[in-house]
């Protein structure tokens, strides 16, 4: 695979990751259960960190 194809695929994954982050935000805002809210916030934070690492990798590839 060449870098262009890899970057395209990684960008597709990154877009899906951002959609997941937004979905979690939707549930965080709508739940009244503090335990569920905390769990979603922790999950969302981890996904955000992974998205940042993925974005950095894409930038490094060009």
mmJSON file of the N, C-alpha and C atoms, coordinates in Angstrom:
{"data_MODEL":{"atom_site":{
"group_PDB":["ATOM","ATOM","ATOM","ATOM","ATOM","ATOM","ATOM","ATOM","ATOM","ATOM","ATOM","ATOM","ATOM","ATOM","ATOM","ATOM","ATOM","ATOM","ATOM","ATOM","ATOM","ATOM","ATOM","ATOM","ATOM","ATOM","ATOM","ATOM","ATOM","ATOM","ATOM","ATOM","ATOM","ATOM","ATOM","ATOM","ATOM","ATOM","ATOM","ATOM","ATOM","ATOM","ATOM","ATOM","ATOM","ATOM","ATOM","ATOM","ATOM","ATOM","ATOM","ATOM","ATOM","ATOM","ATOM","ATOM","ATOM","ATOM","ATOM","ATOM","ATOM","ATOM","ATOM","ATOM","ATOM","ATOM","ATOM","ATOM","ATOM","ATOM","ATOM","ATOM","ATOM","ATOM","ATOM","ATOM","ATOM","ATOM","ATOM","ATOM","ATOM","ATOM","ATOM","ATOM","ATOM","ATOM","ATOM","ATOM","ATOM","ATOM","ATOM","ATOM","ATOM","ATOM","ATOM","ATOM","ATOM","ATOM","ATOM","ATOM","ATOM","ATOM","ATOM","ATOM","ATOM","ATOM","ATOM","ATOM","ATOM","ATOM","ATOM","ATOM","ATOM","ATOM","ATOM","ATOM","ATOM","ATOM","ATOM","ATOM","ATOM","ATOM","ATOM","ATOM","ATOM","ATOM","ATOM","ATOM","ATOM","ATOM","ATOM","ATOM","ATOM","ATOM","ATOM","ATOM","ATOM","ATOM","ATOM","ATOM","ATOM","ATOM","ATOM","ATOM","ATOM","ATOM","ATOM","ATOM","ATOM","ATOM","ATOM","ATOM","ATOM","ATOM","ATOM","ATOM","ATOM","ATOM","ATOM","ATOM","ATOM","ATOM","ATOM","ATOM","ATOM","ATOM","ATOM","ATOM","ATOM","ATOM","ATOM","ATOM","ATOM","ATOM","ATOM","ATOM","ATOM","ATOM","ATOM","ATOM","ATOM","ATOM","ATOM","ATOM","ATOM","ATOM"],
"id":[1,2,3,4,5,6,7,8,9,10,11,12,13,14,15,16,17,18,19,20,21,22,23,24,25,26,27,28,29,30,31,32,33,34,35,36,37,38,39,40,41,42,43,44,45,46,47,48,49,50,51,52,53,54,55,56,57,58,59,60,61,62,63,64,65,66,67,68,69,70,71,72,73,74,75,76,77,78,79,80,81,82,83,84,85,86,87,88,89,90,91,92,93,94,95,96,97,98,99,100,101,102,103,104,105,106,107,108,109,110,111,112,113,114,115,116,117,118,119,120,121,122,123,124,125,126,127,128,129,130,131,132,133,134,135,136,137,138,139,140,141,142,143,144,145,146,147,148,149,150,151,152,153,154,155,156,157,158,159,160,161,162,163,164,165,166,167,168,169,170,171,172,173,174,175,176,177,178,179,180,181,182,183,184,185,186],
"type_symbol":["N","C","C","N","C","C","N","C","C","N","C","C","N","C","C","N","C","C","N","C","C","N","C","C","N","C","C","N","C","C","N","C","C","N","C","C","N","C","C","N","C","C","N","C","C","N","C","C","N","C","C","N","C","C","N","C","C","N","C","C","N","C","C","N","C","C","N","C","C","N","C","C","N","C","C","N","C","C","N","C","C","N","C","C","N","C","C","N","C","C","N","C","C","N","C","C","N","C","C","N","C","C","N","C","C","N","C","C","N","C","C","N","C","C","N","C","C","N","C","C","N","C","C","N","C","C","N","C","C","N","C","C","N","C","C","N","C","C","N","C","C","N","C","C","N","C","C","N","C","C","N","C","C","N","C","C","N","C","C","N","C","C","N","C","C","N","C","C","N","C","C","N","C","C","N","C","C","N","C","C","N","C","C","N","C","C"],
"label_atom_id":["N","CA","C","N","CA","C","N","CA","C","N","CA","C","N","CA","C","N","CA","C","N","CA","C","N","CA","C","N","CA","C","N","CA","C","N","CA","C","N","CA","C","N","CA","C","N","CA","C","N","CA","C","N","CA","C","N","CA","C","N","CA","C","N","CA","C","N","CA","C","N","CA","C","N","CA","C","N","CA","C","N","CA","C","N","CA","C","N","CA","C","N","CA","C","N","CA","C","N","CA","C","N","CA","C","N","CA","C","N","CA","C","N","CA","C","N","CA","C","N","CA","C","N","CA","C","N","CA","C","N","CA","C","N","CA","C","N","CA","C","N","CA","C","N","CA","C","N","CA","C","N","CA","C","N","CA","C","N","CA","C","N","CA","C","N","CA","C","N","CA","C","N","CA","C","N","CA","C","N","CA","C","N","CA","C","N","CA","C","N","CA","C","N","CA","C","N","CA","C","N","CA","C","N","CA","C","N","CA","C","N","CA","C","N","CA","C"],
"label_alt_id":[null,null,null,null,null,null,null,null,null,null,null,null,null,null,null,null,null,null,null,null,null,null,null,null,null,null,null,null,null,null,null,null,null,null,null,null,null,null,null,null,null,null,null,null,null,null,null,null,null,null,null,null,null,null,null,null,null,null,null,null,null,null,null,null,null,null,null,null,null,null,null,null,null,null,null,null,null,null,null,null,null,null,null,null,null,null,null,null,null,null,null,null,null,null,null,null,null,null,null,null,null,null,null,null,null,null,null,null,null,null,null,null,null,null,null,null,null,null,null,null,null,null,null,null,null,null,null,null,null,null,null,null,null,null,null,null,null,null,null,null,null,null,null,null,null,null,null,null,null,null,null,null,null,null,null,null,null,null,null,null,null,null,null,null,null,null,null,null,null,null,null,null,null,null,null,null,null,null,null,null,null,null,null,null,null,null],
"label_comp_id":["UNK","UNK","UNK","UNK","UNK","UNK","UNK","UNK","UNK","UNK","UNK","UNK","UNK","UNK","UNK","UNK","UNK","UNK","UNK","UNK","UNK","UNK","UNK","UNK","UNK","UNK","UNK","UNK","UNK","UNK","UNK","UNK","UNK","UNK","UNK","UNK","UNK","UNK","UNK","UNK","UNK","UNK","UNK","UNK","UNK","UNK","UNK","UNK","UNK","UNK","UNK","UNK","UNK","UNK","UNK","UNK","UNK","UNK","UNK","UNK","UNK","UNK","UNK","UNK","UNK","UNK","UNK","UNK","UNK","UNK","UNK","UNK","UNK","UNK","UNK","UNK","UNK","UNK","UNK","UNK","UNK","UNK","UNK","UNK","UNK","UNK","UNK","UNK","UNK","UNK","UNK","UNK","UNK","UNK","UNK","UNK","UNK","UNK","UNK","UNK","UNK","UNK","UNK","UNK","UNK","UNK","UNK","UNK","UNK","UNK","UNK","UNK","UNK","UNK","UNK","UNK","UNK","UNK","UNK","UNK","UNK","UNK","UNK","UNK","UNK","UNK","UNK","UNK","UNK","UNK","UNK","UNK","UNK","UNK","UNK","UNK","UNK","UNK","UNK","UNK","UNK","UNK","UNK","UNK","UNK","UNK","UNK","UNK","UNK","UNK","UNK","UNK","UNK","UNK","UNK","UNK","UNK","UNK","UNK","UNK","UNK","UNK","UNK","UNK","UNK","UNK","UNK","UNK","UNK","UNK","UNK","UNK","UNK","UNK","UNK","UNK","UNK","UNK","UNK","UNK","UNK","UNK","UNK","UNK","UNK","UNK"],
"label_asym_id":["A","A","A","A","A","A","A","A","A","A","A","A","A","A","A","A","A","A","A","A","A","A","A","A","A","A","A","A","A","A","A","A","A","A","A","A","A","A","A","A","A","A","A","A","A","A","A","A","A","A","A","A","A","A","A","A","A","A","A","A","A","A","A","A","A","A","A","A","A","A","A","A","A","A","A","A","A","A","A","A","A","A","A","A","A","A","A","A","A","A","A","A","A","A","A","A","A","A","A","A","A","A","A","A","A","A","A","A","A","A","A","A","A","A","A","A","A","A","A","A","A","A","A","A","A","A","A","A","A","A","A","A","A","A","A","A","A","A","A","A","A","A","A","A","A","A","A","A","A","A","A","A","A","A","A","A","A","A","A","A","A","A","A","A","A","A","A","A","A","A","A","A","A","A","A","A","A","A","A","A","A","A","A","A","A","A"],
"label_entity_id":["1","1","1","1","1","1","1","1","1","1","1","1","1","1","1","1","1","1","1","1","1","1","1","1","1","1","1","1","1","1","1","1","1","1","1","1","1","1","1","1","1","1","1","1","1","1","1","1","1","1","1","1","1","1","1","1","1","1","1","1","1","1","1","1","1","1","1","1","1","1","1","1","1","1","1","1","1","1","1","1","1","1","1","1","1","1","1","1","1","1","1","1","1","1","1","1","1","1","1","1","1","1","1","1","1","1","1","1","1","1","1","1","1","1","1","1","1","1","1","1","1","1","1","1","1","1","1","1","1","1","1","1","1","1","1","1","1","1","1","1","1","1","1","1","1","1","1","1","1","1","1","1","1","1","1","1","1","1","1","1","1","1","1","1","1","1","1","1","1","1","1","1","1","1","1","1","1","1","1","1","1","1","1","1","1","1"],
"label_seq_id":[1,1,1,2,2,2,3,3,3,4,4,4,5,5,5,6,6,6,7,7,7,8,8,8,9,9,9,10,10,10,11,11,11,12,12,12,13,13,13,14,14,14,15,15,15,16,16,16,17,17,17,18,18,18,19,19,19,20,20,20,21,21,21,22,22,22,23,23,23,24,24,24,25,25,25,26,26,26,27,27,27,28,28,28,29,29,29,30,30,30,31,31,31,32,32,32,33,33,33,34,34,34,35,35,35,36,36,36,37,37,37,38,38,38,39,39,39,40,40,40,41,41,41,42,42,42,43,43,43,44,44,44,45,45,45,46,46,46,47,47,47,48,48,48,49,49,49,50,50,50,51,51,51,52,52,52,53,53,53,54,54,54,55,55,55,56,56,56,57,57,57,58,58,58,59,59,59,60,60,60,61,61,61,62,62,62],
"pdbx_PDB_ins_code":[null,null,null,null,null,null,null,null,null,null,null,null,null,null,null,null,null,null,null,null,null,null,null,null,null,null,null,null,null,null,null,null,null,null,null,null,null,null,null,null,null,null,null,null,null,null,null,null,null,null,null,null,null,null,null,null,null,null,null,null,null,null,null,null,null,null,null,null,null,null,null,null,null,null,null,null,null,null,null,null,null,null,null,null,null,null,null,null,null,null,null,null,null,null,null,null,null,null,null,null,null,null,null,null,null,null,null,null,null,null,null,null,null,null,null,null,null,null,null,null,null,null,null,null,null,null,null,null,null,null,null,null,null,null,null,null,null,null,null,null,null,null,null,null,null,null,null,null,null,null,null,null,null,null,null,null,null,null,null,null,null,null,null,null,null,null,null,null,null,null,null,null,null,null,null,null,null,null,null,null,null,null,null,null,null,null],
"Cartn_x":[0.851,0.0,0.885,0.47,1.223,0.677,1.429,1.037,-0.313,-0.607,-1.874,-3.067,-2.983,-4.052,-4.166,-3.036,-3.039,-3.669,-3.297,-3.851,-5.356,-5.813,-7.249,-7.985,-7.438,-8.079,-8.066,-6.955,-6.871,-7.832,-7.985,-8.945,-10.375,-10.672,-11.995,-12.223,-11.213,-11.311,-11.48,-10.726,-10.793,-12.18,-12.757,-14.121,-15.116,-14.997,-15.866,-15.648,-14.406,-14.096,-14.753,-14.672,-15.321,-16.836,-17.409,-18.847,-19.169,-18.309,-18.499,-18.401,-17.464,-17.314,-18.584,-19.128,-20.366,-21.539,-21.584,-22.655,-22.575,-21.375,-21.218,-21.646,-21.321,-21.727,-23.246,-23.916,-25.378,-25.903,-25.353,-25.81,-25.409,-24.229,-23.777,-24.746,-25.174,-26.074,-27.473,-27.869,-29.253,-29.483,-28.403,-28.616,-28.602,-29.432,-29.462,-28.706,-28.354,-27.639,-26.158,-25.696,-24.327,-23.284,-23.589,-22.662,-22.497,-23.614,-23.582,-22.869,-23.185,-22.562,-21.045,-20.608,-19.179,-18.494,-19.157,-18.603,-18.46,-19.495,-19.43,-18.366,-18.221,-17.201,-15.8,-15.566,-14.268,-13.998,-15.011,-14.87,-14.598,-15.341,-15.178,-13.772,-13.255,-11.905,-10.863,-11.019,-10.088,-10.161,-11.359,-11.531,-10.937,-11.097,-10.513,-8.992,-8.399,-6.94,-6.485,-7.234,-6.903,-7.06,-8.089,-8.304,-7.152,-6.674,-5.545,-4.298,-4.041,-2.888,-3.022,-4.219,-4.464,-4.262,-4.761,-4.594,-3.113,-2.342,-0.904,-0.221,-0.64,-0.061,-0.359,-1.578,-1.961,-1.109,-0.937,-0.12,1.318,1.855,3.229,3.4,2.338,2.392,2.261,1.695,1.569,0.154],
"Cartn_y":[-1.19,0.0,1.238,2.23,3.475,4.416,5.451,6.37,7.027,7.336,8.004,7.12,5.852,4.92,4.755,4.66,4.52,5.746,6.926,8.168,8.226,7.836,7.825,6.898,5.716,4.75,5.249,5.815,6.347,7.522,8.347,9.449,8.928,7.847,7.227,6.752,6.112,5.661,6.855,7.925,9.111,9.762,9.829,10.383,9.555,8.238,7.366,7.549,7.761,7.994,9.274,10.324,11.589,11.429,10.625,10.354,9.653,8.729,8.037,8.985,9.92,10.919,11.753,12.165,12.958,12.137,10.859,9.996,9.864,9.687,9.597,10.906,12.028,13.321,13.412,12.912,12.886,12.14,10.968,10.168,10.796,11.394,12.06,13.172,13.937,15.065,14.61,13.433,13.013,12.06,11.579,10.657,11.404,10.94,11.493,10.61,9.413,8.464,8.865,9.294,9.792,8.715,7.475,6.385,6.165,6.158,5.992,7.187,8.369,9.585,9.534,9.128,9.04,8.007,6.881,5.834,6.331,6.981,7.522,8.607,9.432,10.479,9.884,8.837,8.159,7.53,6.867,6.253,7.319,8.418,9.485,10.079,10.265,10.809,9.894,8.6,7.643,7.671,7.741,7.784,9.074,10.185,11.458,11.37,10.731,10.568,9.704,8.648,7.787,8.532,9.36,10.148,11.128,11.73,12.651,11.929,10.746,9.962,9.579,9.218,8.861,10.077,11.23,12.453,12.811,12.638,12.905,11.951,10.7,9.705,10.077,10.513,10.928,12.118,13.079,14.248,13.842,12.916,12.475,11.726,11.083,10.375,11.318,12.503,13.489,13.616],
"Cartn_z":[0.0,0.0,0.0,-0.742,-0.725,0.352,0.653,1.727,1.468,0.233,-0.094,0.291,-0.036,0.309,1.817,2.476,3.931,4.587,4.136,4.695,4.463,3.286,3.009,3.97,4.182,5.084,6.53,6.955,8.311,8.506,7.486,7.563,7.686,7.012,7.134,8.566,9.132,10.525,11.453,11.211,12.057,11.999,10.817,10.695,11.504,11.437,12.222,13.715,14.097,15.503,15.99,15.186,15.562,15.664,14.798,14.896,16.21,16.615,17.884,19.069,19.012,20.075,20.19,19.054,19.065,19.593,19.247,19.759,21.268,21.777,23.226,23.895,23.283,23.836,23.928,22.924,22.901,24.132,24.399,25.536,26.871,26.923,28.151,28.524,27.543,27.803,28.199,27.782,27.989,29.156,29.759,30.871,32.205,33.116,34.463,35.447,35.02,35.868,35.914,37.069,37.198,36.913,37.249,36.981,35.477,34.774,33.321,32.682,33.154,32.62,32.797,33.983,34.263,33.373,33.178,32.319,30.889,30.367,29.005,28.897,29.91,29.867,29.836,30.613,30.598,29.237,28.708,27.383,26.332,26.405,25.427,25.503,26.701,26.863,26.23,26.441,25.85,24.321,23.791,22.335,21.773,22.494,22.047,21.989,22.992,23.0,21.824,21.55,20.414,19.098,18.998,17.787,17.579,18.668,18.573,18.073,18.605,18.162,16.69,16.276,14.885,13.974,14.394,13.604,13.457,14.521,14.459,13.487,13.51,12.594,11.148,10.898,9.542,9.095,9.986,9.641,9.339,10.116,9.893,8.569,8.133,6.857,5.669,5.933,4.868,4.431],
"occupancy":[1.0,1.0,1.0,1.0,1.0,1.0,1.0,1.0,1.0,1.0,1.0,1.0,1.0,1.0,1.0,1.0,1.0,1.0,1.0,1.0,1.0,1.0,1.0,1.0,1.0,1.0,1.0,1.0,1.0,1.0,1.0,1.0,1.0,1.0,1.0,1.0,1.0,1.0,1.0,1.0,1.0,1.0,1.0,1.0,1.0,1.0,1.0,1.0,1.0,1.0,1.0,1.0,1.0,1.0,1.0,1.0,1.0,1.0,1.0,1.0,1.0,1.0,1.0,1.0,1.0,1.0,1.0,1.0,1.0,1.0,1.0,1.0,1.0,1.0,1.0,1.0,1.0,1.0,1.0,1.0,1.0,1.0,1.0,1.0,1.0,1.0,1.0,1.0,1.0,1.0,1.0,1.0,1.0,1.0,1.0,1.0,1.0,1.0,1.0,1.0,1.0,1.0,1.0,1.0,1.0,1.0,1.0,1.0,1.0,1.0,1.0,1.0,1.0,1.0,1.0,1.0,1.0,1.0,1.0,1.0,1.0,1.0,1.0,1.0,1.0,1.0,1.0,1.0,1.0,1.0,1.0,1.0,1.0,1.0,1.0,1.0,1.0,1.0,1.0,1.0,1.0,1.0,1.0,1.0,1.0,1.0,1.0,1.0,1.0,1.0,1.0,1.0,1.0,1.0,1.0,1.0,1.0,1.0,1.0,1.0,1.0,1.0,1.0,1.0,1.0,1.0,1.0,1.0,1.0,1.0,1.0,1.0,1.0,1.0,1.0,1.0,1.0,1.0,1.0,1.0,1.0,1.0,1.0,1.0,1.0,1.0],
"B_iso_or_equiv":[0.0,0.0,0.0,0.0,0.0,0.0,0.0,0.0,0.0,0.0,0.0,0.0,0.0,0.0,0.0,0.0,0.0,0.0,0.0,0.0,0.0,0.0,0.0,0.0,0.0,0.0,0.0,0.0,0.0,0.0,0.0,0.0,0.0,0.0,0.0,0.0,0.0,0.0,0.0,0.0,0.0,0.0,0.0,0.0,0.0,0.0,0.0,0.0,0.0,0.0,0.0,0.0,0.0,0.0,0.0,0.0,0.0,0.0,0.0,0.0,0.0,0.0,0.0,0.0,0.0,0.0,0.0,0.0,0.0,0.0,0.0,0.0,0.0,0.0,0.0,0.0,0.0,0.0,0.0,0.0,0.0,0.0,0.0,0.0,0.0,0.0,0.0,0.0,0.0,0.0,0.0,0.0,0.0,0.0,0.0,0.0,0.0,0.0,0.0,0.0,0.0,0.0,0.0,0.0,0.0,0.0,0.0,0.0,0.0,0.0,0.0,0.0,0.0,0.0,0.0,0.0,0.0,0.0,0.0,0.0,0.0,0.0,0.0,0.0,0.0,0.0,0.0,0.0,0.0,0.0,0.0,0.0,0.0,0.0,0.0,0.0,0.0,0.0,0.0,0.0,0.0,0.0,0.0,0.0,0.0,0.0,0.0,0.0,0.0,0.0,0.0,0.0,0.0,0.0,0.0,0.0,0.0,0.0,0.0,0.0,0.0,0.0,0.0,0.0,0.0,0.0,0.0,0.0,0.0,0.0,0.0,0.0,0.0,0.0,0.0,0.0,0.0,0.0,0.0,0.0,0.0,0.0,0.0,0.0,0.0,0.0],
"pdbx_formal_charge":[null,null,null,null,null,null,null,null,null,null,null,null,null,null,null,null,null,null,null,null,null,null,null,null,null,null,null,null,null,null,null,null,null,null,null,null,null,null,null,null,null,null,null,null,null,null,null,null,null,null,null,null,null,null,null,null,null,null,null,null,null,null,null,null,null,null,null,null,null,null,null,null,null,null,null,null,null,null,null,null,null,null,null,null,null,null,null,null,null,null,null,null,null,null,null,null,null,null,null,null,null,null,null,null,null,null,null,null,null,null,null,null,null,null,null,null,null,null,null,null,null,null,null,null,null,null,null,null,null,null,null,null,null,null,null,null,null,null,null,null,null,null,null,null,null,null,null,null,null,null,null,null,null,null,null,null,null,null,null,null,null,null,null,null,null,null,null,null,null,null,null,null,null,null,null,null,null,null,null,null,null,null,null,null,null,null],
"auth_seq_id":[1,1,1,2,2,2,3,3,3,4,4,4,5,5,5,6,6,6,7,7,7,8,8,8,9,9,9,10,10,10,11,11,11,12,12,12,13,13,13,14,14,14,15,15,15,16,16,16,17,17,17,18,18,18,19,19,19,20,20,20,21,21,21,22,22,22,23,23,23,24,24,24,25,25,25,26,26,26,27,27,27,28,28,28,29,29,29,30,30,30,31,31,31,32,32,32,33,33,33,34,34,34,35,35,35,36,36,36,37,37,37,38,38,38,39,39,39,40,40,40,41,41,41,42,42,42,43,43,43,44,44,44,45,45,45,46,46,46,47,47,47,48,48,48,49,49,49,50,50,50,51,51,51,52,52,52,53,53,53,54,54,54,55,55,55,56,56,56,57,57,57,58,58,58,59,59,59,60,60,60,61,61,61,62,62,62],
"auth_comp_id":["UNK","UNK","UNK","UNK","UNK","UNK","UNK","UNK","UNK","UNK","UNK","UNK","UNK","UNK","UNK","UNK","UNK","UNK","UNK","UNK","UNK","UNK","UNK","UNK","UNK","UNK","UNK","UNK","UNK","UNK","UNK","UNK","UNK","UNK","UNK","UNK","UNK","UNK","UNK","UNK","UNK","UNK","UNK","UNK","UNK","UNK","UNK","UNK","UNK","UNK","UNK","UNK","UNK","UNK","UNK","UNK","UNK","UNK","UNK","UNK","UNK","UNK","UNK","UNK","UNK","UNK","UNK","UNK","UNK","UNK","UNK","UNK","UNK","UNK","UNK","UNK","UNK","UNK","UNK","UNK","UNK","UNK","UNK","UNK","UNK","UNK","UNK","UNK","UNK","UNK","UNK","UNK","UNK","UNK","UNK","UNK","UNK","UNK","UNK","UNK","UNK","UNK","UNK","UNK","UNK","UNK","UNK","UNK","UNK","UNK","UNK","UNK","UNK","UNK","UNK","UNK","UNK","UNK","UNK","UNK","UNK","UNK","UNK","UNK","UNK","UNK","UNK","UNK","UNK","UNK","UNK","UNK","UNK","UNK","UNK","UNK","UNK","UNK","UNK","UNK","UNK","UNK","UNK","UNK","UNK","UNK","UNK","UNK","UNK","UNK","UNK","UNK","UNK","UNK","UNK","UNK","UNK","UNK","UNK","UNK","UNK","UNK","UNK","UNK","UNK","UNK","UNK","UNK","UNK","UNK","UNK","UNK","UNK","UNK","UNK","UNK","UNK","UNK","UNK","UNK","UNK","UNK","UNK","UNK","UNK","UNK"],
"auth_asym_id":["A","A","A","A","A","A","A","A","A","A","A","A","A","A","A","A","A","A","A","A","A","A","A","A","A","A","A","A","A","A","A","A","A","A","A","A","A","A","A","A","A","A","A","A","A","A","A","A","A","A","A","A","A","A","A","A","A","A","A","A","A","A","A","A","A","A","A","A","A","A","A","A","A","A","A","A","A","A","A","A","A","A","A","A","A","A","A","A","A","A","A","A","A","A","A","A","A","A","A","A","A","A","A","A","A","A","A","A","A","A","A","A","A","A","A","A","A","A","A","A","A","A","A","A","A","A","A","A","A","A","A","A","A","A","A","A","A","A","A","A","A","A","A","A","A","A","A","A","A","A","A","A","A","A","A","A","A","A","A","A","A","A","A","A","A","A","A","A","A","A","A","A","A","A","A","A","A","A","A","A","A","A","A","A","A","A"],
"auth_atom_id":["N","CA","C","N","CA","C","N","CA","C","N","CA","C","N","CA","C","N","CA","C","N","CA","C","N","CA","C","N","CA","C","N","CA","C","N","CA","C","N","CA","C","N","CA","C","N","CA","C","N","CA","C","N","CA","C","N","CA","C","N","CA","C","N","CA","C","N","CA","C","N","CA","C","N","CA","C","N","CA","C","N","CA","C","N","CA","C","N","CA","C","N","CA","C","N","CA","C","N","CA","C","N","CA","C","N","CA","C","N","CA","C","N","CA","C","N","CA","C","N","CA","C","N","CA","C","N","CA","C","N","CA","C","N","CA","C","N","CA","C","N","CA","C","N","CA","C","N","CA","C","N","CA","C","N","CA","C","N","CA","C","N","CA","C","N","CA","C","N","CA","C","N","CA","C","N","CA","C","N","CA","C","N","CA","C","N","CA","C","N","CA","C","N","CA","C","N","CA","C","N","CA","C","N","CA","C","N","CA","C","N","CA","C","N","CA","C"],
"pdbx_PDB_model_num":[1,1,1,1,1,1,1,1,1,1,1,1,1,1,1,1,1,1,1,1,1,1,1,1,1,1,1,1,1,1,1,1,1,1,1,1,1,1,1,1,1,1,1,1,1,1,1,1,1,1,1,1,1,1,1,1,1,1,1,1,1,1,1,1,1,1,1,1,1,1,1,1,1,1,1,1,1,1,1,1,1,1,1,1,1,1,1,1,1,1,1,1,1,1,1,1,1,1,1,1,1,1,1,1,1,1,1,1,1,1,1,1,1,1,1,1,1,1,1,1,1,1,1,1,1,1,1,1,1,1,1,1,1,1,1,1,1,1,1,1,1,1,1,1,1,1,1,1,1,1,1,1,1,1,1,1,1,1,1,1,1,1,1,1,1,1,1,1,1,1,1,1,1,1,1,1,1,1,1,1,1,1,1,1,1,1]
}}}
